[in-house]
Amino acid sequence: MAGANERLHDLDVQHQIGLQRYSAATVRKMLALLARTEADIVAKIETLSWDEVARESAKAERLRKMLEGIKALSKEAADALGKAMKTEMSELAAYEADFQAQATASALPSAAIGVLEKPTAEMLNAAVNARPFQGRLLKEWITDLDDASAKRLRDAIRIGFVEGESVLQVVQRVRGTKAMGFRDGVMEINRRGAEALVRTAITHTANASKDAFFRANTDVFRAVRWNAVLDSRTTAVCRGRDGKVFPIDSGPRPPAHIRCRSTMTAVLKGEPDAPTGETYGDWLKRQDRDLQDEILGKAKAKLFRDGGLPLDRFVDRAGAEYDLATLRRREAAAFEKAGLRP
């Protein structure tokens, strides 16, 4: 029978799969906020008609006013993104602390939920919003994202002005071309930046919330272990830290880089360590058929069990995305199905 630390590790890896699906759903939600502003920006550019203006100074004035309007739209989008992210990350932090308490009590029956200390909302918000990741606070990342996005838009429009491009050409430079699926414009670069920020912020929030929970329960936990997703996309720093154990109150914490998928698992006192160095495929092979089917879908899971589907990436069935409410329901149902206390 698996030891308590191995059970806790398995629960956390399964939870991480759910977080990846939640991350995909949240990215889609946040990009939808930006998409509305993108349409407004394109509409504003399409109203520009500098060919009919003879004087260069008048053309420059029209351009200046347009750029001011676009800067305001970009700022409005960044404010909406920041507000939505703050709400989303606050809810995720609270859920993550609840999950860790539930998982710990389930993995170690001697630790009742009533004994475990859960950080207050103020403590969780401080851990998420007052702790930098990659050198900056979450609000600073959002400000920097807005600055970079606005600069790309401004530069693209100015280039069109200087080179005497038509309004259509400027729009294509900004939005991209239909032939390329609108993925060859500066807006696509801005979308990728926003996606990277959202995914990294989720990793930061989940691990900062875990860290606050672990530090509040040093009578139960003796250390934390770095768990990297070992596949073809794993960075050298995360591969090097995988399986390493760090003190409860010190040491590095994920995210180690932008788009980091690593997570931490607590190491319980008085219990044997969980196995280290597993790839995602190794871990999935140890799980029961129902979980394999749920993660991969029945067809892919059968191929995986029969040896015809090697996994070198942290994958699930195509298109699976969870919002936080869905993640909460599914994980609660999984605990109940396993006969573990809620």
Buried (B, 14 or more C-beta within 10 A) or exposed (E): EBBBBBBBBBBBBBBBBBBBBBBBBBBEBBBEBBEEBBEBBBEBBEEBEBEEEEEEEEBEEBBEEBBEBBBEBBBBBBEBBBEBBBEBBBBBBBBBBBBBBBBBBBBBEEBEBEEBBBBEEEBBBBBBBEBEBEEEBBEEBBBBBBEEBBEBBBEBBEEBBEEEBEBEEBBBBBBBEEEEEBEBBBBBBBBEBBBBBBBBBBBBBBBBBBBBBBBBBEEBBBBBBBBBBBBEEBBEBBBEBBBBBBEBEEBBBBBBBBBBBBBBBBBBBEBEBBBEEBBBBEBBEBBEEEBBBBBBBEEBBBBBBEEEBEBEEBBBBEEBBBBBEBBBEEBBEBBEEEEBEE
